[in-house]
Amino acid sequence: SLKMVNVPKARKTFCKGKSCKKHTLHKVTQYKAGKASKVAAGKRRYDRKQCGYGGQTKPVFHKKAKTTKKIVLRMECSQCKYRKQLPIKRCKHFELGGDRKKKGQMIQF
């Protein structure tokens, strides 16, 4: 379902941190990939291979088929600060802590 997904900013879920091991309140944020490191082994190897003559040495990916990414929720326990990640389904629009949908409510424009 590629609909709009709305996730609350806090959710009660199981924490497997050493001190908790029970359901606690977790703060929910969206996972974002960090900045790629210049000293990672793969990057050093790639740069070494690229330098000098011989053009592009490794394949550059062009056949992109997906239009969405899977959303990953990053949850942090409010008691012991243990963090866990939860991947959810693909969606076009993702919202964190938006307005809740009410039953039998008129649609306002």
Secondary structure in CASP SS format (residue, H / E / C, confidence):
PFRMAT SS
TARGET T0000
AUTHOR 0000-0000-0000
METHOD secondary structure of the structure
MODEL  1
S C 1.00
L C 1.00
K C 1.00
M E 1.00
V E 1.00
N E 1.00
V E 1.00
P C 1.00
K C 1.00
A E 1.00
R E 1.00
K E 1.00
T E 1.00
F E 1.00
C E 1.00
K C 1.00
G C 1.00
K C 1.00
S C 1.00
C C 1.00
K C 1.00
K E 1.00
H E 1.00
T E 1.00
L E 1.00
H E 1.00
K E 1.00
V E 1.00
T E 1.00
Q E 1.00
Y C 1.00
K C 1.00
A C 1.00
G C 1.00
K C 1.00
A C 1.00
S C 1.00
K C 1.00
V C 1.00
A C 1.00
A H 1.00
G H 1.00
K H 1.00
R H 1.00
R H 1.00
Y H 1.00
D H 1.00
R H 1.00
K H 1.00
Q H 1.00
C C 1.00
G C 1.00
Y C 1.00
G C 1.00
G C 1.00
Q C 1.00
T C 1.00
K C 1.00
P C 1.00
V C 1.00
F C 1.00
H C 1.00
K C 1.00
K C 1.00
A C 1.00
K C 1.00
T C 1.00
T C 1.00
K C 1.00
K E 1.00
I E 1.00
V E 1.00
L E 1.00
R E 1.00
M E 1.00
E E 1.00
C E 1.00
S C 1.00
Q C 1.00
C C 1.00
K C 1.00
Y C 1.00
R E 1.00
K E 1.00
Q E 1.00
L E 1.00
P E 1.00
I E 1.00
K E 1.00
R E 1.00
C C 1.00
K C 1.00
H E 1.00
F E 1.00
E E 1.00
L E 1.00
G C 1.00
G C 1.00
D C 1.00
R C 1.00
K C 1.00
K C 1.00
K C 1.00
G C 1.00
Q C 1.00
M C 1.00
I C 1.00
Q C 1.00
F C 1.00
END
